[in-house]
């Protein structure tokens, strides 16, 4: 197994070759309205069109494709609020494995239903009173399953980084890359890819205001643990960064910023009304930051995004229709 201290762009390149037969090369969309609003040229990498509706399928495929025959025969276990759950369930089904998924009782119904639809055996828990990581470890130990966490695993990180690799290969050099941040799997992989392909690109992670553990960790130099944050961005309701992801984020990421839930709703409305796509709140983190104009403040009366080329990872689109309608009303 690769480890985070040796994690490099080579791992992402190999991962891309490994998973390419199974994943979608998702589209990169642009918006004249967004460009006019920000004064920038924005490139939206739409992982809401990925298998299972989110970037997580990349990392799940890369991890499960490296199982030994014994691991494959015994199966996989993971814990997730939804997108990684679906990704592991679908990848396991595709590769002929058993998948046990630990999910919070209040996970979006659409994500629980999809996980079960892909053949995942769902174990529910209370995210506010129970420890999902401990539940996952116990299931792995008792049933001989291999635990693949949602973000803190180098194989997962390498798979997620292929999204930024595809984006930069398609659109060329970027001045900024904006990436949603929960536990850091997507950000660590994307930052590694961006700095290898485009060394001068400023990589920024974006969290919900209510759960800024990543920002605090980045600025203090050590992993900060918080209570489960109260935010509509359920994919970013993590309590801490990972032991594998944090050193990579320290090495390659330029800053970590936050947006409010209200800004996430505004971005959801923008995607639906102007770009005709449905994006879940977590998937809106990067767009919400760009559209808010708050990157780096003002520079001589001009937003720092003006005349910049900005890549935005739109991480997923899995949201219940009723929930979506309630939020955007």
N, C-alpha and C positions, 0 to 999 in steps of 0.2 A: 504493500500500500504506500502511496505517496504521502508525504507529510507536509504540513503548512510551512515549515522552515525551508523546505526545498521547492515549495509551490512556485510554478513559473508559467509563462506563456506556452512553453512546450506542452505542458499538461493539457492546456485548453485546445491546442492544435490537435493533439492525439484524440482528445475527447470528441472534437468535432468530426473527425474522420470516423470514429467509432459509432456515433449516434446519428450521423447524417441519413442513413437509410430509414430511420424511424421517426424523425422529427419533421416539422414544417419549417421551411425557410421563410419566416414571417415577413410580411410587407413592411416597407417604410413609407409612411404617409406624411404629407405636408399640408399646411393650411395657410392660404393667403391671409385670412382674417387673423390668425395667431401671429403671423409674421408682422403684419401691420401694427398689431397691438403691442408687440414687444420690441419692434425695430430690429429683430434678429431673423435669422433663417433657421427655423426649427425642423428637426427630423424626428418623427415619432416612430420608434421601433415597436410595432404592435404585437406584443406577445399574447394579447387577448385572442389572437388567431392561432395560437399554438395548440398542439394536442392537449386535451383537457382544459383548454381555455386559459392557460398561464405558462409562464416560463419554466415552472417547476418540472415539467416533463423532460426537459433537457438533462437536469441533474439526476433525476430518477433513472432515466435510461443509462446514463453513464455509470452510475453506481451498480445497478443490477446486471449490466452486461459484463461486469468484472467479477461476479460471483463464481466461486469454485463449483464443481458439480455437486459436492456435499451441501454447500450453502443453498444452492438452487433447489435441491431436493427437500430441504427443511423449510425454506421460506424466509420471508422478510417481515419485520415489524417496524413501525414508525409512529410518530406522534405529530399531529398537525391540525391546524384550525380549518383546513380545507383544501388548498391548492396542492400542497405536497402530498396530502392524503390521496387525492384523486390521481396524481401523477404516479405515485408508487403502485396504487391499485391497478391502474391501466397498464403500466410497464410490466408488472408481475403477471397479469393476465396474458399479455402479449408474449412473454417469455416462459410461460408455463409454470409459474410459481404460486405458492400460497402467500397471501398478504394479510396481515393483521394491522389494523389502523386504530390508534388511540386518538379520539376526537372529543372536543369539548361539547357539553350538552347544548350549549347555545350557539354552536356553529351554524352558519347559514344552511337552511334546509336543502337548498339546491346543491350544496357541496357534499352534504351527508348522503343525499340520494344518489348523486353521481358516483361517489366512492363505492357505495354498495352496488350500484349498477355495473361497475367495473369488476365486481367480484370480491371486493375488499370486505374482510370481517371487521366490522366497526365495534370498538369498545368505547363507550361514552364515559366521560369524567367531568367533574366540576372544575373549571379553570381557575376559580377564585379560592378554592379550598384544597385542591389536590394537586400533586406534583406529577405532571405528565411524563417527565423524564424518568422518574422512578418507576412509574407504571410500565413504561416501555422496557426499562432494564429488567424488571421482574418477568415480563412476558418472554423476553429474549432468553433469559436464564432458564425459566421453567419449561419452555417449549422448544428450545434449541434453535430459535429464530435468529437471524442476523439483523441487528438494529442499524437502520440508516436514518439518522436524524434529519430534520428538514433543512438545516443550513450548515451545521458545524461538522463538516466532513469534506476532505479535499476532493473526493470524486464528485460530490454534489457541486462544490464550488467551481470545479473545472467545467462541468456541464453548463452551469449557469453563465459562465463567462463567454460561451459561444455566441450568446445574443449580441454582445457588444462587438465581438469579432465580425459577425455578419454585417452589423450596422456600419462599421467603419470601412469594411471592404466595399460596401455598396455606395456610400455617399462620400467617401474620402475623409480628409482631415477635419477634425472638430476643434473648436476652441473650448467648449464645455461638454461634459457628459453628465446628465442628471439621472440618478439611479435611486429607486426606492430602497429604504433600509428597514429591515426588521431585525433578523438575527445576523445578517451580513453575508449570506451565501451568494446572493446576486451581486451585491456591491463589491465584495472581494474579488470575485471572478471577473466582473466587468472592468474594474479598475486595473487589474493585471493585464487584461487584453488591451485596454485603451493605452496604457503607458508603453506597452511594447510596440503597438502599431502607430501611435500618435503621441510621442513623449511630452509634447507641450500642452496637451489637452488637460484642462482643469476638471478633475473628477469630483463631483459633489454628491454625497448621500443625503437623502431627504427622509425625515421621520415625521409622524404626527406630533404636534406639540405636547399632547398628553403622555407620550411615551418617548421622551428624549434621552433614554439611557445611552444610546449610541453617541449622541452629541457630547454628553457628559463624559463618556469613556474616552472619546477621541481627544477631548480638551484636557483631561486630567492625566491621561496616560495609563489608566488601569480600568479594567472592566467594572462598570457600575451595574448593580442589580437593583431592580425596581419592582413594585407590585404590578400586577397585570393592569395595563393602562386602559382607561375608559375612552375609547375612540371608535369611530365608525370604520376605521381602517383595520379590519379584523386580521388581515395578513401581516400587520405590523404590531400586533399585540404581544410582542415578545418581551421578556423580562430582562434580557441581557444579551450581549454579543457572545460569540463562541470563542473558545480557546484557539481554534484554527483560524477563524475569520478575522479576529481582532488584530493580530500581528500584520496580516496582509493589508487590512484597512489602514493601519498606522503607516505602512510603508508607501502605499500608492494613492491614498485618497487625500485630496487637498482641503476639504472642509465637510462638515455635516451640519445641515440646516433643518429647520422645521417649518411646517405649515399647519394651519388650524383645520378643524373639521369643516368649518364654513367654507374655507378655500377649496377643500376637497370636493364639496358639493358643487361649488361654482365650476370646477374643472369637469365634473361629471356632466353638468348641464352643457358645457361647451362642447365636449366630445359628442354628446347625443344630438345637439341642435345644429352644430356647424360641420362636424366631420362624419355624422351619421353612424357612429359606433358606440357600443355600450362598454363602459369601463368601470370596474369595481373601485371603491374608494382607495384601496392601497395602490392600485394601478395608476391612480391620478396624482400620486405624490410629486413626481417630477414635473408634470404639466402645471400643477397648482403653483409650484415655486416659480416656474418660468413666467406664467401669466400674471403672477402677483407683482413682478418687477422688483423683488427684494433681494436678488443675488448681488451681494457686495455693496448694496446701497447705490447712491448716485455718484457719478464721477464727472465733475464740472457741469452739473445740471443734466447729465445724460446717464440713463441707465446703463450699467456695465454690459448688458446683453446687446446693446445697440451695435449693429453691423457684425455680430458674432455668429458663428455657425455652432448650433447647439443640438446635440443628440439627446433624446429623451426616451428612456426605457419605459414603455407602457406595460407594466408587468402582468396584468391579467384582467379578465372580464367576467369573472364568475360572481354574479350577484342575483339574488332572487328578484323577479320582476316586481313583486309587491313592495319589497324593500327599496328597490330602485325608485319606484314611483313615489313612495313616501318621502324619500330623501330629496328628490328634485322638485317636489311641489312648491 
